Amino acid sequence: MKNVVVLGSTGSIGTQALEVIKSHPEQFRLLGISGKRRTELLAEQIRSFRPSYVAGPEAFPEEFLLNGACRFLPGEEGVCLLASLEEADIVVNGISGFSALAPLSESLKKGKTVALANKESIVCGKPLIRELLDAYGGTILPVDSEQSAIFQCMNGEKKEQIRRLILTASGGRFFRCTWDELKKVTVEQALSHPTWSMGSKITIDSSTLFNKGLEIMEAAYLFDIPGERIDVLIHPQSIVHSMVEYEDGTVFADMSTPDMRLPIQYAMTYPDRIPSLCRTLDLAGIAELMFFRADPARYPAIRMAYECLRRGGGYPTAYNAANEAAVAAFVQGRILFTDIYDTVDAVLQREIPRPEPDLKSICECDRVAREFAESFIGSV
Ligand SMILES: NC(=O)c1ccc[n+]([C@@H]2O[C@H](COP(=O)([O-])OP(=O)(O)OC[C@H]3O[C@@H](n4cnc5c(N)ncnc54)[C@H](OP(=O)(O)O)[C@@H]3O)[C@@H](O)[C@H]2O)c1
């Protein structure tokens, strides 16, 4: 029986992690949960799972705390305490955006095993995370379906014999659109994904391909492979989650019906495999799997991600910060869809400070980049 903490339990990853826990009561006990704005859902999760801890907004009503049986940990500090609980065997980190980095670093300082869905924290916090893993002996098991696929395709193989990683991308709804067509994309259109049902930020990132840009950097950092040996293929069916090619030309691919409950569960049961809620893959029913080259020259989010990997320093953090600021501005109706690319491009033209491997310094780099992004957005 593993004690599981789910950070971001009210989100897309979080609710699916709870489904996995519910489907295997003999394997998992939900020790703690956290949410930010969706307090009613958080209260409902407390009622059905009876966790020992909940972290949420300061004003969380006491009446939901099971007469004191569920301990309340308030605010950001509470999320960090939850992320580092002594009794936790595994921490699922499904918080969205840069905010996941502080709790991730607290988990790693306690040497925890983290099932990590959040990609922004790896992209921005790489030097710090590497130090914490080395110093405290924690483990990161990837949940992001592409990284989970690569992790599985590397099982039992020699890393030095890898020729390249091949990340697949559904391409979202707009990968064939011209720039003029992209200019007219509405928030509603950007929020509907053809194959995955996810939180709003990652759905928009999938439609701009910034999600793939973040994943290129995430893969480079998680598996310690240089950007030149990471390729992207557009694969609209989202059946092949990613591939690894070896020196002899063998390519391992990880395939399944697109269902995040599978990589979430695998990270929670690793190295074991147990029955899951994912539907069996019917390849004959699908009949055709398509792949298209994702030319970085045509996809600015991918081109800029490779550029940030090459430049290193604060540039990956700036890429993420500028994108987060631009996505928020797009959702608020302040800028056009194509301005998201222009915002990130403009921020990457600026001098970005190189962060030290500590949270304060990385947060400062993130702040500076957001300021540059806001000033560009204000001028659009
Ligand atoms: N969804 C997927 O299928 C998927 C797949 C691969 C990777 N990922 C990655 O997983 C992460 C989560 O994605 P998601 O789609 O699950 O997002 P989501 O549905 O928006 O959920 C985000 C969760 O984080 C909480 N949260 C938001 N801001 C927070 C903050 N500042 N402090 C603490 N908690 C905060 C939210 O709480 P409230 O909702 O209560 O406000 C919610 O529980 C992202 O990094 C994404 O890239 C997601």
The ligand as an SDF file (V2000), in Angstrom:
LIG
                    3D

 48 52  0  0  0  0  0  0  0  0999 V2000
   -3.7300   17.4110  -18.6300 N   0  0  0  0  0  0  0  0  0  0  0  0
   -2.9430   16.5790  -19.2650 C   0  0  0  0  0  0  0  0  0  0  0  0
   -3.4080   15.6640  -19.9380 O   0  0  0  0  0  0  0  0  0  0  0  0
   -1.4440   16.7500  -19.1800 C   0  0  0  0  0  0  0  0  0  0  0  0
   -0.6240   15.8800  -19.9220 C   0  0  0  0  0  0  0  0  0  0  0  0
    0.7450   15.9950  -19.7990 C   0  0  0  0  0  0  0  0  0  0  0  0
    1.3010   16.9650  -18.9770 C   0  0  0  0  0  0  0  0  0  0  0  0
    0.4900   17.7990  -18.2870 N   0  0  0  0  0  0  0  0  0  0  0  0
    1.1030   18.8290  -17.4330 C   0  0  0  0  0  0  0  0  0  0  0  0
    0.5760   18.6830  -16.1070 O   0  0  0  0  0  0  0  0  0  0  0  0
    0.4210   19.9630  -15.4930 C   0  0  0  0  0  0  0  0  0  0  0  0
   -1.0460   20.1220  -15.0700 C   0  0  0  0  0  0  0  0  0  0  0  0
   -1.8600   20.1570  -16.2310 O   0  0  0  0  0  0  0  0  0  0  0  0
   -3.4460   20.0640  -16.1390 P   0  0  0  0  0  0  0  0  0  0  0  0
   -3.9070   19.9340  -17.5350 O   0  0  0  0  0  0  0  0  0  0  0  0
   -3.8560   19.0230  -15.1620 O   0  0  0  0  0  0  0  0  0  0  0  0
   -3.8070   21.5260  -15.5950 O   0  0  0  0  0  0  0  0  0  0  0  0
   -5.1540   22.0110  -14.9120 P   0  0  0  0  0  0  0  0  0  0  0  0
   -6.2960   21.1450  -15.2980 O   0  0  0  0  0  0  0  0  0  0  0  0
   -5.2500   23.4590  -15.1750 O   0  0  0  0  0  0  0  0  0  0  0  0
   -4.8830   21.7640  -13.3420 O   0  0  0  0  0  0  0  0  0  0  0  0
   -3.8990   22.4750  -12.6460 C   0  0  0  0  0  0  0  0  0  0  0  0
   -3.9630   22.1590  -11.1750 C   0  0  0  0  0  0  0  0  0  0  0  0
   -3.0160   22.9820  -10.4840 O   0  0  0  0  0  0  0  0  0  0  0  0
   -3.6950   23.8070   -9.5120 C   0  0  0  0  0  0  0  0  0  0  0  0
   -3.0070   25.0850   -9.5180 N   0  0  0  0  0  0  0  0  0  0  0  0
   -3.0320   26.0400  -10.4890 C   0  0  0  0  0  0  0  0  0  0  0  0
   -2.2360   27.0640  -10.1580 N   0  0  0  0  0  0  0  0  0  0  0  0
   -1.7020   26.7540   -8.9400 C   0  0  0  0  0  0  0  0  0  0  0  0
   -0.8110   27.4340   -8.0700 C   0  0  0  0  0  0  0  0  0  0  0  0
   -0.3140   28.6430   -8.3650 N   0  0  0  0  0  0  0  0  0  0  0  0
   -0.4790   26.8290   -6.8980 N   0  0  0  0  0  0  0  0  0  0  0  0
   -0.9900   25.6210   -6.5730 C   0  0  0  0  0  0  0  0  0  0  0  0
   -1.8430   24.9320   -7.3670 N   0  0  0  0  0  0  0  0  0  0  0  0
   -2.1900   25.5050   -8.5390 C   0  0  0  0  0  0  0  0  0  0  0  0
   -5.1270   23.9010  -10.0020 C   0  0  0  0  0  0  0  0  0  0  0  0
   -6.0000   24.2050   -8.9220 O   0  0  0  0  0  0  0  0  0  0  0  0
   -7.5020   24.7840   -9.2090 P   0  0  0  0  0  0  0  0  0  0  0  0
   -8.0070   24.0890  -10.4190 O   0  0  0  0  0  0  0  0  0  0  0  0
   -8.2700   24.4030   -7.9770 O   0  0  0  0  0  0  0  0  0  0  0  0
   -7.3860   26.2510   -9.3870 O   0  0  0  0  0  0  0  0  0  0  0  0
   -5.3110   22.4750  -10.5270 C   0  0  0  0  0  0  0  0  0  0  0  0
   -5.5440   21.5950   -9.4550 O   0  0  0  0  0  0  0  0  0  0  0  0
    0.8840   20.9950  -16.5380 C   0  0  0  0  0  0  0  0  0  0  0  0
    2.2280   21.3140  -16.3100 O   0  0  0  0  0  0  0  0  0  0  0  0
    0.7460   20.2540  -17.8590 C   0  0  0  0  0  0  0  0  0  0  0  0
    1.6470   20.7250  -18.8310 O   0  0  0  0  0  0  0  0  0  0  0  0
   -0.8680   17.7160  -18.3660 C   0  0  0  0  0  0  0  0  0  0  0  0
  1  2  1  0
  2  3  2  0
  2  4  1  0
  4  5  1  0
  4 48  2  0
  5  6  2  0
  6  7  1  0
  7  8  2  0
  8  9  1  0
  8 48  1  0
  9 10  1  0
  9 46  1  0
 10 11  1  0
 11 12  1  0
 11 44  1  0
 12 13  1  0
 13 14  1  0
 14 15  2  0
 14 16  1  0
 14 17  1  0
 17 18  1  0
 18 19  2  0
 18 20  1  0
 18 21  1  0
 21 22  1  0
 22 23  1  0
 23 24  1  0
 23 42  1  0
 24 25  1  0
 25 26  1  0
 25 36  1  0
 26 27  1  0
 26 35  1  0
 27 28  2  0
 28 29  1  0
 29 30  1  0
 29 35  2  0
 30 31  1  0
 30 32  2  0
 32 33  1  0
 33 34  2  0
 34 35  1  0
 36 37  1  0
 36 42  1  0
 37 38  1  0
 38 39  2  0
 38 40  1  0
 38 41  1  0
 42 43  1  0
 44 45  1  0
 44 46  1  0
 46 47  1  0
M  CHG  2   8   1  16  -1
M  END
$$$$
